Amino acid sequence: PMPTRRPPAQSSRRAIQSGPALPPGAIPDQPITSFLAERWRTYGDKTAIIDGVSGRSVPFSELEPRVLAAASKLRAAGFGAGDTLQIHMPNCPEYLIAFHAALVLGGTVSTSNPLYTPHELAHQIADAETRHVITIDMFAPVVAEALALAKSERGHDGAAPVSVLGAPGAFVDVVGGAVAPIDADLAAGPRAARGRGD
């Protein structure tokens, strides 16, 4: 006998509920990094981020300069508007800095689970059309293998540069180090920087 299909269970609760509409102007018409940077400046030297593993901390006053310095380095490596940055590392202060550095330049960010296998990561690299990857030492071999697989199996050009956190030339400064020089248009603020590629 053929099994019968039961109808899906009916729920008395709604899955999605909506609230009142937001008033006009409640969501500002500006890039998210510019919006956040305005708020970062108001908190000065108060702690913005604490790395749960190492205990390192970053004050609000350092976030914007570090984001802009990272954006300068990322742009010098050929990253620009419309490109995708793959962040393949655990949560740490540099994660936030890299994320916003890509947005400042008009890029897109694709974040991946650092425990992905090379095959899983290769799919994401190809699907996101990744143009630059940031990772840590521990995951650099997985990233290298994933890029090779993305090229051979998924049609990705495999040309995404890889920055390993803390390595010479990495575009995100390790927190606590000196902030790198900032391009003049980036120094004008995150909103000004986007005009270069848009």
HURA-V779482 format. One record per pair of residues at least 6 apart in sequence whose ideal C-beta (glycine too) atoms are under 8 Angstrom apart, sorted by the first residue. I is the first residue (numbers start at 1). J is the second residue. D is the distance in Angstrom with one decimal. If there is no record, write none. Layout:
BEGIN
I,J,D ; I,J,D
END
This chain:
BEGIN
28,35,5.7 ; 30,191,6.4 ; 31,103,6.6 ; 31,104,7.7 ; 31,190,6.1 ; 31,191,6.0 ; 31,194,6.4 ; 32,103,6.4 ; 33,67,6.7 ; 33,100,4.7 ; 33,103,4.9 ; 33,104,5.3 ; 33,190,4.4 ; 34,189,6.6 ; 34,190,4.5 ; 34,191,4.5 ; 36,100,7.4 ; 37,63,7.5 ; 37,64,4.7 ; 37,67,7.6 ; 37,189,7.1 ; 37,190,5.8 ; 40,48,6.9 ; 40,60,4.5 ; 40,61,7.6 ; 40,63,4.9 ; 40,64,5.6 ; 41,60,7.4 ; 41,61,7.7 ; 41,64,7.1 ; 42,60,7.9 ; 43,59,7.9 ; 43,60,3.8 ; 43,61,7.8 ; 44,59,7.2 ; 44,60,6.2 ; 44,61,5.3 ; 45,59,4.5 ; 45,60,7.3 ; 45,61,5.3 ; 46,59,6.3 ; 46,60,5.7 ; 47,57,4.9 ; 47,58,7.4 ; 47,59,5.9 ; 47,60,7.8 ; 48,57,7.9 ; 48,58,5.4 ; 48,59,6.0 ; 48,60,4.4 ; 48,62,7.8 ; 48,63,5.6 ; 49,57,6.5 ; 49,58,4.7 ; 49,63,7.8 ; 49,93,4.7 ; 49,96,6.2 ; 50,56,7.4 ; 50,57,4.7 ; 51,57,7.3 ; 51,92,5.3 ; 51,93,5.7 ; 51,175,7.7 ; 52,91,7.5 ; 53,90,7.9 ; 53,92,7.6 ; 54,92,7.9 ; 56,93,6.5 ; 56,175,5.5 ; 56,176,6.6 ; 57,93,7.9 ; 58,66,7.4 ; 58,93,4.9 ; 58,175,5.3 ; 62,175,7.9 ; 62,179,7.4 ; 63,96,7.6 ; 63,97,7.4 ; 63,100,7.9 ; 64,190,7.8 ; 65,179,4.9 ; 65,182,7.1 ; 66,97,5.0 ; 66,172,7.8 ; 66,173,6.3 ; 66,175,7.5 ; 66,179,5.9 ; 67,97,5.5 ; 67,100,4.4 ; 67,101,5.3 ; 67,104,6.3 ; 67,190,7.4 ; 68,101,7.7 ; 68,104,6.8 ; 68,182,4.7 ; 68,183,8.0 ; 68,186,4.6 ; 68,187,6.7 ; 68,190,7.3 ; 68,193,7.6 ; 69,173,6.2 ; 69,179,4.8 ; 69,180,4.1 ; 69,181,7.2 ; 69,182,5.4 ; 70,97,5.2 ; 70,98,6.2 ; 70,101,3.7 ; 70,171,5.4 ; 70,172,4.7 ; 70,173,6.9 ; 70,180,7.8 ; 71,101,4.2 ; 71,102,7.7 ; 71,104,4.4 ; 71,105,5.4 ; 71,183,7.8 ; 71,186,5.5 ; 71,193,6.4 ; 72,180,6.5 ; 72,181,6.8 ; 72,182,5.2 ; 72,183,4.5 ; 72,186,5.5 ; 73,170,8.0 ; 73,171,3.6 ; 73,172,7.6 ; 73,180,6.1 ; 74,85,7.4 ; 74,101,5.4 ; 74,102,6.8 ; 74,105,6.4 ; 74,132,6.7 ; 74,171,4.6 ; 75,105,5.8 ; 75,183,6.8 ; 75,186,7.9 ; 76,171,7.9 ; 77,132,6.5 ; 77,161,5.7 ; 77,163,7.7 ; 77,171,6.2 ; 78,131,7.8 ; 78,132,7.9 ; 78,161,7.4 ; 79,85,6.7 ; 79,102,7.1 ; 79,105,6.2 ; 79,107,6.2 ; 79,131,6.2 ; 79,132,5.0 ; 80,105,5.8 ; 80,106,6.9 ; 80,107,7.1 ; 80,196,7.5 ; 80,197,4.4 ; 81,105,6.3 ; 81,106,3.2 ; 81,107,6.6 ; 81,194,7.0 ; 81,196,7.5 ; 81,197,2.9 ; 81,198,5.4 ; 82,106,6.7 ; 82,107,7.0 ; 82,108,7.6 ; 82,197,7.1 ; 83,102,7.8 ; 83,105,7.7 ; 83,107,4.8 ; 83,108,7.3 ; 83,131,4.0 ; 83,132,6.8 ; 84,107,6.5 ; 84,108,4.6 ; 84,109,7.2 ; 84,110,5.4 ; 84,128,4.9 ; 84,129,5.6 ; 84,130,5.0 ; 84,131,5.5 ; 84,132,7.8 ; 85,98,6.7 ; 85,99,7.9 ; 85,101,7.8 ; 85,102,4.0 ; 85,107,5.6 ; 85,108,7.3 ; 85,109,5.2 ; 85,110,7.1 ; 85,130,7.4 ; 85,131,7.3 ; 85,132,5.1 ; 85,133,7.6 ; 85,134,6.8 ; 86,110,5.0 ; 86,111,7.8 ; 86,112,6.3 ; 86,124,7.2 ; 86,125,6.0 ; 86,128,6.5 ; 86,130,4.2 ; 86,132,7.1 ; 86,133,4.4 ; 86,134,7.3 ; 86,160,7.1 ; 87,95,6.0 ; 87,98,5.6 ; 87,99,6.4 ; 87,109,6.2 ; 87,110,7.3 ; 87,111,4.8 ; 87,112,7.2 ; 87,133,8.0 ; 87,134,5.5 ; 88,111,7.9 ; 88,112,4.8 ; 88,114,5.9 ; 88,116,7.6 ; 88,121,6.6 ; 88,133,6.0 ; 88,134,7.1 ; 88,135,4.5 ; 88,139,5.7 ; 88,142,7.7 ; 88,143,5.8 ; 89,95,6.2 ; 89,114,5.7 ; 89,134,6.6 ; 89,135,5.2 ; 89,136,4.8 ; 89,139,6.5 ; 89,165,6.6 ; 90,114,5.3 ; 90,136,7.4 ; 92,165,7.9 ; 93,175,4.7 ; 94,134,7.7 ; 94,165,5.6 ; 94,172,4.6 ; 94,174,7.0 ; 94,175,6.6 ; 97,172,5.3 ; 97,173,7.9 ; 97,175,8.0 ; 98,109,7.9 ; 98,134,5.0 ; 98,171,7.6 ; 98,172,5.0 ; 99,109,5.3 ; 99,111,7.7 ; 100,190,7.8 ; 101,171,7.2 ; 101,172,7.1 ; 102,108,7.0 ; 102,109,5.0 ; 103,109,6.8 ; 103,190,7.7 ; 104,186,6.9 ; 104,190,4.5 ; 104,193,5.0 ; 104,194,6.9 ; 105,193,6.4 ; 105,194,7.1 ; 105,196,7.9 ; 105,197,6.7 ; 106,194,4.7 ; 106,197,5.1 ; 106,198,5.4 ; 107,131,7.9 ; 108,128,7.5 ; 110,124,6.4 ; 110,128,3.9 ; 110,130,6.3 ; 112,121,5.8 ; 112,124,5.2 ; 113,120,7.8 ; 114,135,7.8 ; 114,136,7.9 ; 114,139,5.5 ; 116,124,7.3 ; 116,142,7.2 ; 116,146,7.8 ; 117,142,7.5 ; 118,142,5.4 ; 118,145,3.9 ; 118,146,4.5 ; 118,149,5.7 ; 119,146,7.6 ; 119,149,6.2 ; 121,142,6.4 ; 121,143,6.9 ; 121,146,3.7 ; 122,145,7.9 ; 122,146,4.4 ; 122,147,7.5 ; 122,149,3.7 ; 122,150,4.3 ; 122,153,6.6 ; 122,154,6.0 ; 122,156,7.8 ; 123,150,7.8 ; 123,154,6.7 ; 124,130,7.7 ; 125,133,7.4 ; 125,146,5.8 ; 125,147,6.5 ; 125,150,4.4 ; 125,154,7.7 ; 125,156,5.9 ; 125,160,6.9 ; 126,150,4.5 ; 126,154,3.5 ; 126,155,6.5 ; 126,156,4.2 ; 127,154,7.9 ; 129,156,7.3 ; 130,150,7.8 ; 130,156,7.3 ; 130,160,5.0 ; 131,159,7.8 ; 131,160,5.5 ; 132,160,5.6 ; 132,161,5.4 ; 132,162,7.8 ; 132,163,7.0 ; 132,171,8.0 ; 133,143,5.4 ; 133,147,7.4 ; 133,160,5.4 ; 133,161,7.4 ; 133,162,4.7 ; 133,163,7.1 ; 134,162,7.7 ; 134,163,4.7 ; 134,164,8.0 ; 134,165,6.7 ; 134,170,7.5 ; 134,171,7.2 ; 134,172,6.4 ; 135,142,7.9 ; 135,143,4.9 ; 135,162,6.6 ; 135,163,7.5 ; 135,164,6.0 ; 135,165,7.0 ; 136,164,6.6 ; 136,165,4.8 ; 136,166,7.7 ; 137,164,6.0 ; 137,165,7.5 ; 137,166,7.4 ; 137,167,7.8 ; 140,162,6.8 ; 140,164,5.1 ; 143,162,5.5 ; 144,162,7.0 ; 147,156,7.6 ; 147,158,5.3 ; 147,160,6.1 ; 147,162,7.3 ; 148,158,6.6 ; 150,156,3.8 ; 150,158,6.2 ; 151,157,6.6 ; 151,158,3.1 ; 163,169,7.3 ; 163,170,4.3 ; 163,171,5.1 ; 163,172,6.9 ; 164,170,6.0 ; 165,172,6.4 ; 165,174,6.8 ; 166,174,5.1 ; 173,179,6.2 ; 173,180,5.9 ; 183,193,7.7 ; 185,192,5.6 ; 185,193,5.7 ; 185,195,7.6 ; 185,196,6.1 ; 186,192,7.5 ; 186,193,4.6
END
